Amino acid sequence: MERRSAMSATYESLRACLADPRFRDESLRWLAGLADGSGGYRLWQDAPVHPLSTAFAVFLRELHGDLPLPSSAEADNIIERLLSWRDTNSGLFDINLDREALGPRHDREYIALQQSHFALQALRLLGKPVSVIQLLHRWENPAKLRDYFTALDWRDPWRESNKVMFALYLLEHEYALTGDERWLHLYHTGLDWLREVQDPETGLWGIKPRCRVYNAIYGAYHFIFFFLASGMPVPRGERLLYWTRKLQTSQGFFAHSRGGGACEDFDCVDLLVKLGDTKDEATLLRCASAVIADRNMDGGFCWARKQGGLGFVIRNFKPSLSPGENLRLLRGRLLDLAGKRDTWTYSGLESLRCPTDASDIWSTWFRTLILAEIDERVLHSGTRWQWRSFPSLGWHKPKGKQ
């Protein structure tokens, strides 16, 4: 009875917070403070204007139903700024990369494709879709697409899943723009490949996914919206749920470090919202409560506010995971505890290094997506979230309309 009362109080508190117009107004006011006045946005207050943060700002405004009107001066300014980062010869949005210091996990091609991936989506939302035909030569027939996917380094399914996501989105993007059936055929070739190589025991992707469950779950998120947006069931969805349900920490997050992590937490919440059932609602409420408690006074959200000490490390040993996985998690948590992770960098880009507890656009978009999806699934606050119609990060359809 006591637990039920506590859940009811949590439900009502969260519902009231999201129903309050100030939640949206404060978020948009904070975001406006990161605009440079000529269409660009900074990731956080001390960062330079960047193509990625500019795209993320468009996505946050989309979710809040605040996109500028097509052909308005504001929309035109953002469009012009995004296009200024595009190399017209290659079609890649990579003009800024010669000045970027890159981390060890991602090379220039990865970052260029990622920037193009997000900039193209932002332009599409602003009413200015552009062709990506120059980028599709590397996947111009089924054999090339399959060979590209197979050759990826699947020891790191989280990273490599992004490359699959980039390719699938670009194929869908060109099909939506041109109606050329060859791109749709290749898109479905990619989905067929994912079904074929999925691990039958876990429902995950990657090499020995039971030994890298966290990374494999975060990677799996990058695929499921392609299936659902195409009206297809997610293959082995129950196995994906089985593992996702095991990952929640004692704090209510899904990233294994103290305070969670904006990206990893959303990846797991999205899986539970889209594939789960009523028994996941308490889990989702715990996560929403943890997220809302971490909101900064400025109206934005941070990547992770560190909380808890050695007790967190001890309480979050996961007996269902392999010894190797637990050792990796222990090492990461001890580094976190020692203060070695007080900043984070988006995709290893030094220009996008940010304090973990400072409000930034990426984390604010993903933390707000967490709350918005849980709101639609459980809370029903009456807030009118603007959901994306094409398959990509942040795509969602209300339950019953999948």
Helices and strands as residue ranges (DSSP letters): H 2-19, H 21-32, H 51-63, H 73-83, G 95-99, H 108-125, G 133-135, G 137-139, H 142-150, H 157-178, H 181-197, G 209-211, H 213-229, H 237-244, H 262-275, G 278-280, H 281-293, H 310-315, H 323-337, E 343-345, G 346-348, G 350-352, E 353-355, H 361-374, I 375-379
